């Protein structure tokens, strides 16, 4: 089997309503959907974490024509410079672009051997994969602590959800503390509540916020401050576990924080490198789970790898309930009783919905990539939160 070409399609995946985060209003995400074409008619599906990787992916596709897609190491050698050099530059685009393609190569491998990806990775250690529901402040939706609580209670009633994660990012420490108190009182002691600050707090404010949150059993706080060094200082004042989207395992081990790395497989260079990274996390006692906002292709990769990896023990993040569309048939995935079943088809087990792919590509063409840094109160400027 040989690669005959590659299609890369940028798409937008909007949310039903934008959510406030540190950078402004988060309206959804822009991705690149990768299709690796072969002379046997099999097509491997991959997904890039951001639309700016379109050019590098297309260039790599040209280099891969004629290559054996089952020889992933040879494909990487044609696309990615020596790893130690990549690590020593400020341009991770080659790693992320190939990571998206590499997911598609694994999908092809499963299709060629007529096996779901989790079997190629050693088999299942769990049948259903846990994800959190998301909450936050959303214009036109949940604009108060009481509304956030009502939303979470509605998710519990409708879908059996007991695991929640959210951003309470309006720059007001007292608002966050009050919302978490009301959530714990309403959801009870058994519910999982995790928070994500997106690095909004100064160290001084974070000390205060976490001290007040201690009684409410916050399972994890993601990126409460801007650096691992500040997080290490914060650890002296709080027993709440921390996580981060920054996949710097060496510093995490050296400093003792964060407790968990939360990232995307393409960011790490693909499924192969993600599995090795997770193994290193296990050896060093650092947790791992997957982040949110992806389309169905990358989410399927999360499902299979988590099914086959005992170390991913906590729920991964999800924005499933808020995504208004996807690029796969029957997408987006939706959790019931906190979990999503692993697809059982060959490879990733998902199929592109051509009509949906075209629709969300047209959205990208018409509107451009979704802007994560939009502040409607200050047009033309980036949002700035107080760092008191």
C-alpha positions as a Markdown table, in Angstrom:
| # | Residue | x | y | z |
|---|---|---|---|---|
| 1 | Unk | 0.0 | 0.0 | 0.0 |
| 2 | Unk | 1.3 | 3.5 | -0.9 |
| 3 | Unk | 0.2 | 7.0 | -0.2 |
| 4 | Unk | -1.2 | 8.7 | -3.3 |
| 5 | Unk | -2.1 | 12.1 | -1.8 |
| 6 | Unk | -3.4 | 14.1 | 1.1 |
| 7 | Unk | -6.4 | 16.3 | 1.6 |
| 8 | Unk | -6.4 | 19.0 | 4.3 |
| 9 | Unk | -9.6 | 20.8 | 5.0 |
| 10 | Unk | -9.8 | 23.7 | 7.5 |
| 11 | Unk | -13.1 | 23.8 | 9.4 |
| 12 | Unk | -14.8 | 25.7 | 12.2 |
| 13 | Unk | -16.5 | 23.9 | 15.0 |
| 14 | Unk | -18.7 | 26.6 | 16.7 |
| 15 | Unk | -20.2 | 26.4 | 20.2 |
| 16 | Unk | -23.9 | 27.0 | 20.7 |
| 17 | Unk | -22.9 | 30.1 | 22.7 |
| 18 | Unk | -19.5 | 31.7 | 23.3 |
| 19 | Unk | -17.9 | 31.2 | 26.7 |
| 20 | Unk | -15.9 | 33.7 | 28.7 |
| 21 | Unk | -12.2 | 32.7 | 29.2 |
| 22 | Unk | -9.1 | 34.6 | 30.1 |
| 23 | Unk | -8.6 | 35.8 | 26.5 |
| 24 | Unk | -12.2 | 37.0 | 25.9 |
| 25 | Unk | -15.1 | 35.1 | 24.4 |
| 26 | Unk | -14.4 | 31.6 | 23.2 |
| 27 | Unk | -16.8 | 30.8 | 20.3 |
| 28 | Unk | -15.5 | 27.4 | 19.4 |
| 29 | Unk | -12.4 | 26.0 | 17.6 |
| 30 | Unk | -10.9 | 25.9 | 14.1 |
| 31 | Unk | -9.3 | 22.6 | 13.0 |
| 32 | Unk | -7.7 | 21.0 | 10.0 |
| 33 | Unk | -9.2 | 17.6 | 9.0 |
| 34 | Unk | -6.7 | 15.4 | 7.2 |
| 35 | Unk | -7.4 | 12.6 | 4.7 |
| 36 | Unk | -4.5 | 10.4 | 3.7 |
| 37 | Unk | -5.3 | 8.7 | 0.3 |
| 38 | Unk | -3.9 | 5.4 | -0.7 |
| 39 | Unk | -3.7 | 3.2 | -3.8 |
| 40 | Unk | -5.8 | 0.6 | -2.1 |
| 41 | Unk | -8.7 | 3.0 | -1.7 |
| 42 | Unk | -8.3 | 3.2 | 2.1 |
| 43 | Unk | -8.4 | 6.7 | 3.6 |
| 44 | Unk | -6.8 | 7.6 | 6.9 |
| 45 | Unk | -8.3 | 10.4 | 9.0 |
| 46 | Unk | -6.4 | 12.8 | 11.1 |
| 47 | Unk | -7.0 | 16.2 | 12.8 |
| 48 | Unk | -4.8 | 19.2 | 13.5 |
| 49 | Unk | -5.4 | 21.3 | 16.6 |
| 50 | Unk | -5.4 | 24.7 | 14.8 |
| 51 | Unk | -6.0 | 26.0 | 11.3 |
| 52 | Unk | -2.6 | 27.7 | 11.1 |
| 53 | Unk | -1.1 | 24.2 | 10.4 |
| 54 | Unk | -2.8 | 23.9 | 7.0 |
| 55 | Unk | 0.3 | 25.0 | 5.0 |
| 56 | Unk | 2.7 | 22.6 | 6.9 |
| 57 | Unk | 0.3 | 19.7 | 6.5 |
| 58 | Unk | -0.1 | 20.3 | 2.8 |
| 59 | Unk | 3.7 | 20.5 | 2.3 |
| 60 | Unk | 4.1 | 17.2 | 4.3 |
| 61 | Unk | 1.5 | 15.6 | 2.2 |
| 62 | Unk | 3.5 | 16.2 | -0.9 |
| 63 | Unk | 6.6 | 14.6 | 0.7 |
| 64 | Unk | 4.6 | 11.5 | 1.7 |
| 65 | Unk | 3.3 | 10.6 | -1.8 |
| 66 | Unk | 4.7 | 7.2 | -2.7 |
| 67 | Unk | 5.4 | 6.2 | 0.9 |
| 68 | Unk | 4.3 | 3.1 | 2.8 |
| 69 | Unk | 1.7 | 4.5 | 5.3 |
| 70 | Unk | 2.3 | 1.6 | 7.7 |
| 71 | Unk | 5.9 | 2.6 | 8.1 |
| 72 | Unk | 5.2 | 5.5 | 10.4 |
| 73 | Unk | 8.8 | 6.0 | 11.4 |
| 74 | Unk | 9.8 | 6.5 | 7.8 |
| 75 | Unk | 7.0 | 8.9 | 7.3 |
| 76 | Unk | 8.0 | 11.0 | 10.3 |
| 77 | Unk | 11.6 | 11.0 | 9.0 |
| 78 | Unk | 10.4 | 12.7 | 5.8 |
| 79 | Unk | 8.4 | 15.3 | 7.7 |
| 80 | Unk | 10.0 | 16.2 | 11.0 |
| 81 | Unk | 13.6 | 17.4 | 11.6 |
| 82 | Unk | 15.7 | 15.6 | 14.2 |
| 83 | Unk | 13.8 | 15.7 | 17.5 |
| 84 | Unk | 16.5 | 17.4 | 19.5 |
| 85 | Unk | 16.6 | 20.2 | 17.0 |
| 86 | Unk | 12.8 | 20.7 | 17.1 |
| 87 | Unk | 13.0 | 20.8 | 20.8 |
| 88 | Unk | 15.5 | 23.6 | 20.6 |
| 89 | Unk | 13.5 | 25.9 | 18.4 |
| 90 | Unk | 10.5 | 28.2 | 19.0 |
| 91 | Unk | 8.5 | 26.6 | 16.1 |
| 92 | Unk | 6.5 | 23.5 | 17.1 |
| 93 | Unk | 4.5 | 23.5 | 13.8 |
| 94 | Unk | 6.3 | 20.6 | 12.3 |
| 95 | Unk | 5.6 | 18.4 | 15.3 |
| 96 | Unk | 1.9 | 19.4 | 15.5 |
| 97 | Unk | 1.4 | 19.1 | 11.7 |
| 98 | Unk | 2.9 | 15.7 | 11.6 |
| 99 | Unk | 1.0 | 14.7 | 14.7 |
| 100 | Unk | -2.3 | 15.3 | 12.8 |
| 101 | Unk | -1.0 | 13.2 | 9.9 |
| 102 | Unk | 0.3 | 10.5 | 12.2 |
| 103 | Unk | -3.2 | 10.0 | 13.7 |
| 104 | Unk | -4.4 | 9.3 | 10.1 |
| 105 | Unk | -1.6 | 6.8 | 9.6 |
| 106 | Unk | -2.8 | 4.9 | 12.7 |
| 107 | Unk | -6.3 | 5.0 | 11.3 |
| 108 | Unk | -5.0 | 3.5 | 8.1 |
| 109 | Unk | -3.2 | 0.8 | 9.9 |
| 110 | Unk | -6.4 | -0.2 | 11.7 |
| 111 | Unk | -8.3 | -0.2 | 8.4 |
| 112 | Unk | -5.6 | -2.2 | 6.6 |
| 113 | Unk | -5.7 | -4.9 | 9.3 |
| 114 | Unk | -9.5 | -4.6 | 9.9 |
| 115 | Unk | -9.0 | -3.9 | 13.6 |
| 116 | Unk | -10.1 | -1.0 | 15.9 |
| 117 | Unk | -7.2 | 1.1 | 17.1 |
| 118 | Unk | -7.5 | 0.0 | 20.7 |
| 119 | Unk | -6.6 | -3.6 | 19.7 |
| 120 | Unk | -3.5 | -2.4 | 17.9 |
| 121 | Unk | -2.5 | -0.7 | 21.2 |
| 122 | Unk | -2.9 | -3.9 | 23.2 |
| 123 | Unk | -6.6 | -4.1 | 23.9 |
| 124 | Unk | -9.1 | -2.5 | 26.3 |
| 125 | Unk | -8.5 | -1.9 | 30.0 |
| 126 | Unk | -11.9 | -0.1 | 30.2 |
| 127 | Unk | -15.1 | -0.3 | 28.1 |
| 128 | Unk | -16.4 | 3.3 | 28.5 |
| 129 | Unk | -14.4 | 6.5 | 28.6 |
| 130 | Unk | -15.2 | 9.2 | 31.2 |
| 131 | Unk | -15.5 | 12.8 | 30.3 |
| 132 | Unk | -16.6 | 15.9 | 32.2 |
| 133 | Unk | -19.5 | 18.2 | 31.4 |
| 134 | Unk | -18.4 | 21.8 | 31.0 |
| 135 | Unk | -19.8 | 24.9 | 32.7 |
| 136 | Unk | -19.0 | 28.6 | 32.6 |
| 137 | Unk | -20.3 | 32.0 | 32.1 |
| 138 | Unk | -21.9 | 32.4 | 28.6 |
| 139 | Unk | -23.6 | 35.6 | 27.3 |
| 140 | Unk | -27.3 | 34.8 | 26.7 |
| 141 | Unk | -27.0 | 31.5 | 28.7 |
| 142 | Unk | -25.5 | 31.3 | 32.2 |
| 143 | Unk | -24.6 | 34.7 | 33.4 |
| 144 | Unk | -24.8 | 34.2 | 37.2 |
| 145 | Unk | -23.7 | 31.6 | 39.7 |
| 146 | Unk | -27.3 | 30.5 | 40.1 |
| 147 | Unk | -27.6 | 29.9 | 36.4 |
| 148 | Unk | -24.4 | 27.9 | 36.3 |
| 149 | Unk | -25.8 | 25.7 | 39.1 |
| 150 | Unk | -29.1 | 25.3 | 37.3 |
| 151 | Unk | -27.3 | 24.2 | 34.2 |
| 152 | Unk | -25.2 | 21.5 | 36.0 |
| 153 | Unk | -28.3 | 20.2 | 37.7 |
| 154 | Unk | -30.1 | 20.0 | 34.4 |
| 155 | Unk | -27.2 | 18.0 | 32.9 |
| 156 | Unk | -27.4 | 15.6 | 35.9 |
| 157 | Unk | -31.1 | 15.2 | 35.4 |
| 158 | Unk | -31.0 | 14.7 | 31.7 |
| 159 | Unk | -27.8 | 12.8 | 31.2 |
| 160 | Unk | -26.7 | 11.3 | 34.6 |
| 161 | Unk | -23.7 | 13.7 | 34.7 |
| 162 | Unk | -21.8 | 13.8 | 38.0 |
| 163 | Unk | -18.4 | 15.0 | 36.7 |
| 164 | Unk | -18.1 | 18.7 | 35.9 |
| 165 | Unk | -15.3 | 21.1 | 34.9 |
| 166 | Unk | -15.5 | 24.8 | 34.1 |
| 167 | Unk | -14.1 | 28.2 | 33.7 |
| 168 | Unk | -15.5 | 31.0 | 36.0 |
| 169 | Unk | -13.4 | 33.6 | 34.4 |
| 170 | Unk | -14.7 | 37.1 | 34.8 |
| 171 | Unk | -11.8 | 38.5 | 36.8 |
| 172 | Unk | -13.7 | 38.4 | 40.1 |
| 173 | Unk | -12.3 | 36.0 | 42.8 |
| 174 | Unk | -15.4 | 36.4 | 45.0 |
| 175 | Unk | -17.7 | 35.4 | 42.1 |
| 176 | Unk | -15.7 | 32.2 | 41.5 |
| 177 | Unk | -15.7 | 31.3 | 45.2 |
| 178 | Unk | -19.4 | 31.9 | 45.5 |
| 179 | Unk | -20.2 | 29.8 | 42.4 |
| 180 | Unk | -18.1 | 26.9 | 43.6 |
| 181 | Unk | -19.8 | 27.0 | 47.0 |
| 182 | Unk | -23.3 | 26.9 | 45.4 |
| 183 | Unk | -22.2 | 24.1 | 43.0 |
| 184 | Unk | -21.0 | 22.0 | 45.9 |
| 185 | Unk | -24.2 | 22.6 | 47.9 |
| 186 | Unk | -26.4 | 21.8 | 45.0 |
| 187 | Unk | -24.5 | 18.8 | 43.5 |
| 188 | Unk | -23.6 | 17.1 | 46.8 |
| 189 | Unk | -20.4 | 15.6 | 48.0 |
| 190 | Unk | -20.2 | 12.8 | 45.4 |
| 191 | Unk | -20.0 | 15.1 | 42.4 |
| 192 | Unk | -16.6 | 15.9 | 40.8 |
| 193 | Unk | -15.9 | 19.6 | 40.4 |
| 194 | Unk | -12.8 | 20.7 | 38.5 |
| 195 | Unk | -11.8 | 24.3 | 37.7 |
| 196 | Unk | -9.8 | 25.9 | 34.9 |
| 197 | Unk | -8.4 | 29.4 | 35.3 |
| 198 | Unk | -6.4 | 29.6 | 32.1 |
| 199 | Unk | -3.7 | 31.3 | 34.1 |
| 200 | Unk | -5.9 | 34.3 | 35.0 |
| 201 | Unk | -4.8 | 34.8 | 38.6 |
| 202 | Unk | -1.7 | 36.4 | 40.1 |
| 203 | Unk | 0.1 | 34.3 | 42.7 |
| 204 | Unk | -1.3 | 36.6 | 45.4 |
| 205 | Unk | -4.9 | 36.2 | 44.3 |
| 206 | Unk | -4.5 | 32.5 | 43.6 |
| 207 | Unk | -3.5 | 32.0 | 47.2 |
| 208 | Unk | -6.6 | 33.7 | 48.4 |
| 209 | Unk | -8.9 | 31.9 | 46.0 |
| 210 | Unk | -7.6 | 28.4 | 46.7 |
| 211 | Unk | -7.7 | 29.0 | 50.4 |
| 212 | Unk | -11.4 | 29.8 | 50.2 |
| 213 | Unk | -12.1 | 26.9 | 47.8 |
| 214 | Unk | -10.5 | 24.2 | 50.1 |
| 215 | Unk | -13.7 | 23.4 | 51.9 |
| 216 | Unk | -15.6 | 22.6 | 48.7 |
| 217 | Unk | -13.5 | 19.6 | 47.6 |
| 218 | Unk | -12.2 | 20.9 | 44.2 |
| 219 | Unk | -10.8 | 17.8 | 42.5 |
| 220 | Unk | -8.4 | 19.7 | 40.3 |
| 221 | Unk | -7.5 | 23.3 | 39.4 |
| 222 | Unk | -6.0 | 23.8 | 36.0 |
| 223 | Unk | -3.4 | 26.5 | 35.4 |
| 224 | Unk | -4.4 | 28.7 | 38.4 |
| 225 | Unk | -1.3 | 30.9 | 37.7 |
| 226 | Unk | 1.0 | 31.6 | 34.7 |
| 227 | Unk | 4.0 | 29.4 | 35.4 |
| 228 | Unk | 5.1 | 26.1 | 36.9 |
| 229 | Unk | 7.3 | 28.1 | 39.3 |
| 230 | Unk | 4.4 | 30.1 | 40.6 |
| 231 | Unk | 2.4 | 26.9 | 40.8 |
| 232 | Unk | 5.2 | 25.4 | 42.9 |
| 233 | Unk | 5.0 | 28.3 | 45.3 |
| 234 | Unk | 1.2 | 28.0 | 45.3 |
| 235 | Unk | 1.5 | 24.4 | 46.3 |
| 236 | Unk | 2.9 | 25.5 | 49.6 |
| 237 | Unk | -0.4 | 27.1 | 50.4 |
| 238 | Unk | -2.9 | 24.6 | 48.9 |
| 239 | Unk | -3.5 | 20.9 | 48.8 |
| 240 | Unk | -5.8 | 21.2 | 45.7 |
| 241 | Unk | -4.2 | 19.2 | 42.8 |
| 242 | Unk | -3.1 | 21.3 | 39.7 |
| 243 | Unk | -3.0 | 20.5 | 36.0 |
| 244 | Unk | -1.6 | 22.4 | 33.0 |
| 245 | Unk | -1.9 | 22.4 | 29.2 |
| 246 | Unk | 1.9 | 23.0 | 29.1 |
| 247 | Unk | 3.4 | 19.5 | 28.3 |
| 248 | Unk | 6.7 | 20.1 | 30.0 |
| 249 | Unk | 7.2 | 16.9 | 32.0 |
| 250 | Unk | 10.8 | 17.6 | 32.9 |
| 251 | Unk | 9.9 | 20.8 | 34.7 |
| 252 | Unk | 6.8 | 19.2 | 36.2 |
| 253 | Unk | 8.9 | 16.5 | 37.8 |
| 254 | Unk | 11.6 | 18.9 | 38.9 |
| 255 | Unk | 9.2 | 21.3 | 40.6 |
| 256 | Unk | 6.6 | 18.8 | 41.8 |
| 257 | Unk | 3.8 | 20.6 | 39.9 |
| 258 | Unk | 1.5 | 20.3 | 38.0 |
| 259 | Unk | 0.1 | 17.0 | 39.1 |
| 260 | Unk | -1.4 | 16.3 | 35.7 |
| 261 | Unk | -0.6 | 17.2 | 32.1 |
| 262 | Unk | -3.7 | 17.9 | 29.9 |
| 263 | Unk | -3.0 | 18.1 | 26.1 |
| 264 | Unk | -3.7 | 16.9 | 22.6 |
| 265 | Unk | -2.1 | 14.0 | 20.9 |
| 266 | Unk | -1.2 | 16.1 | 17.8 |
| 267 | Unk | 0.6 | 18.6 | 20.0 |
| 268 | Unk | 2.8 | 15.8 | 21.3 |
| 269 | Unk | 3.6 | 14.6 | 17.7 |
| 270 | Unk | 1.0 | 11.9 | 17.2 |
| 271 | Unk | -0.3 | 8.8 | 18.9 |
| 272 | Unk | 3.1 | 7.1 | 19.0 |
| 273 | Unk | 4.7 | 9.9 | 20.9 |
| 274 | Unk | 1.6 | 10.5 | 23.0 |
| 275 | Unk | 1.8 | 6.9 | 24.3 |
| 276 | Unk | 5.4 | 7.3 | 25.1 |
| 277 | Unk | 4.7 | 10.6 | 26.9 |
| 278 | Unk | 1.9 | 9.0 | 28.9 |
| 279 | Unk | 4.3 | 6.2 | 29.8 |
| 280 | Unk | 6.9 | 8.7 | 31.0 |
| 281 | Unk | 4.1 | 10.4 | 33.1 |
| 282 | Unk | 3.3 | 7.1 | 34.7 |
| 283 | Unk | 6.9 | 6.4 | 35.5 |
| 284 | Unk | 7.2 | 9.8 | 37.2 |
| 285 | Unk | 3.8 | 9.8 | 38.9 |
| 286 | Unk | 2.3 | 12.6 | 36.8 |
| 287 | Unk | -1.3 | 12.2 | 35.7 |
| 288 | Unk | -2.6 | 12.7 | 32.2 |
| 289 | Unk | -5.9 | 13.3 | 30.5 |
| 290 | Unk | -7.0 | 14.8 | 27.2 |
| 291 | Unk | -8.3 | 18.3 | 26.6 |
| 292 | Unk | -11.5 | 19.6 | 25.1 |
| 293 | Unk | -12.7 | 21.4 | 21.9 |
| 294 | Unk | -11.7 | 18.8 | 19.3 |
| 295 | Unk | -13.7 | 17.5 | 16.4 |
| 296 | Unk | -14.8 | 13.9 | 16.2 |
| 297 | Unk | -11.6 | 12.5 | 14.6 |
| 298 | Unk | -9.2 | 13.5 | 17.4 |
| 299 | Unk | -11.8 | 12.7 | 20.0 |
| 300 | Unk | -12.0 | 9.1 | 18.5 |
| 301 | Unk | -8.2 | 8.9 | 19.0 |
| 302 | Unk | -8.7 | 9.9 | 22.6 |
| 303 | Unk | -11.3 | 7.2 | 23.1 |
| 304 | Unk | -9.1 | 4.4 | 21.7 |
| 305 | Unk | -5.9 | 5.4 | 23.5 |
| 306 | Unk | -7.7 | 6.0 | 26.8 |
| 307 | Unk | -9.4 | 2.6 | 26.4 |
| 308 | Unk | -6.0 | 0.9 | 26.1 |
| 309 | Unk | -4.1 | 3.0 | 28.7 |
| 310 | Unk | -4.6 | 2.2 | 32.4 |
| 311 | Unk | -2.8 | 5.4 | 33.5 |
| 312 | Unk | -5.5 | 7.8 | 32.1 |
| 313 | Unk | -7.7 | 7.3 | 35.2 |
| 314 | Unk | -9.5 | 10.6 | 35.5 |
| 315 | Unk | -12.2 | 12.0 | 33.1 |
| 316 | Unk | -10.9 | 13.9 | 30.2 |
| 317 | Unk | -12.3 | 17.4 | 29.4 |
| 318 | Unk | -15.2 | 17.8 | 26.9 |
| 319 | Unk | -17.2 | 20.5 | 25.2 |
| 320 | Unk | -19.4 | 17.9 | 23.5 |
| 321 | Unk | -22.7 | 19.2 | 24.8 |
| 322 | Unk | -22.0 | 22.7 | 23.5 |
| 323 | Unk | -20.7 | 21.9 | 20.0 |
| 324 | Unk | -23.3 | 22.5 | 17.4 |
| 325 | Unk | -21.7 | 20.4 | 14.7 |
| 326 | Unk | -19.0 | 18.0 | 13.8 |
| 327 | Unk | -17.3 | 16.4 | 10.8 |
| 328 | Unk | -18.1 | 12.8 | 11.5 |
| 329 | Unk | -21.3 | 10.8 | 11.0 |
| 330 | Unk | -23.5 | 10.9 | 14.2 |
| 331 | Unk | -21.2 | 13.5 | 15.7 |
| 332 | Unk | -20.4 | 15.2 | 18.0 |
| 333 | Unk | -19.9 | 12.5 | 20.6 |
| 334 | Unk | -22.2 | 12.9 | 23.7 |
| 335 | Unk | -21.6 | 11.3 | 27.1 |
| 336 | Unk | -24.3 | 9.5 | 29.1 |
| 337 | Unk | -23.6 | 8.8 | 32.8 |
| 338 | Unk | -20.3 | 10.6 | 32.3 |
| 339 | Unk | -19.0 | 8.2 | 29.7 |
| 340 | Unk | -18.7 | 7.6 | 25.9 |
| 341 | Unk | -18.4 | 4.2 | 24.3 |
| 342 | Unk | -15.3 | 3.4 | 22.2 |
| 343 | Unk | -16.0 | 3.1 | 18.4 |
| 344 | Unk | -15.7 | -0.5 | 17.3 |
| 345 | Unk | -15.0 | -0.1 | 13.6 |
| 346 | Unk | -11.6 | -0.5 | 12.1 |
| 347 | Unk | -9.0 | 2.2 | 12.8 |
| 348 | Unk | -10.5 | 5.1 | 14.6 |
| 349 | Unk | -14.0 | 3.7 | 13.9 |
| 350 | Unk | -15.4 | 7.0 | 12.6 |
| 351 | Unk | -16.5 | 8.1 | 9.1 |
| 352 | Unk | -16.5 | 11.6 | 7.7 |
| 353 | Unk | -19.9 | 13.2 | 7.1 |
| 354 | Unk | -19.2 | 14.9 | 3.7 |
| 355 | Unk | -22.1 | 17.3 | 4.0 |
| 356 | Unk | -21.0 | 18.4 | 7.5 |
| 357 | Unk | -17.4 | 18.7 | 6.4 |
| 358 | Unk | -18.4 | 21.0 | 3.5 |
| 359 | Unk | -20.7 | 23.0 | 5.8 |
| 360 | Unk | -18.0 | 23.7 | 8.4 |
| 361 | Unk | -15.4 | 24.3 | 5.8 |
| 362 | Unk | -17.7 | 26.9 | 4.2 |
| 363 | Unk | -18.1 | 28.5 | 7.6 |
| 364 | Unk | -14.3 | 28.7 | 7.8 |
| 365 | Unk | -14.0 | 30.3 | 4.4 |
| 366 | Unk | -16.8 | 32.7 | 5.0 |
| 367 | Unk | -15.9 | 33.8 | 8.5 |
| 368 | Unk | -12.2 | 32.9 | 8.9 |
| 369 | Unk | -10.8 | 31.0 | 11.8 |
| 370 | Unk | -12.8 | 31.4 | 15.0 |
| 371 | Unk | -11.3 | 34.2 | 17.2 |
| 372 | Unk | -10.5 | 33.1 | 20.7 |
| 373 | Unk | -9.5 | 36.6 | 21.9 |
| 374 | Unk | -12.6 | 38.6 | 21.1 |
| 375 | Unk | -13.6 | 41.1 | 23.7 |
| 376 | Unk | -16.9 | 42.8 | 22.7 |
| 377 | Unk | -16.4 | 45.5 | 25.3 |
| 378 | Unk | -13.2 | 46.7 | 23.7 |
| 379 | Unk | -13.3 | 46.2 | 19.9 |
| 380 | Unk | -9.9 | 45.9 | 18.3 |
| 381 | Unk | -8.2 | 45.2 | 21.6 |
| 382 | Unk | -7.2 | 42.1 | 23.5 |
| 383 | Unk | -8.9 | 41.4 | 26.8 |
| 384 | Unk | -7.0 | 42.2 | 29.9 |
| 385 | Unk | -8.1 | 40.8 | 33.3 |
| 386 | Unk | -6.9 | 42.4 | 36.6 |
| 387 | Unk | -4.1 | 40.5 | 38.2 |
| 388 | Unk | -4.6 | 41.7 | 41.7 |
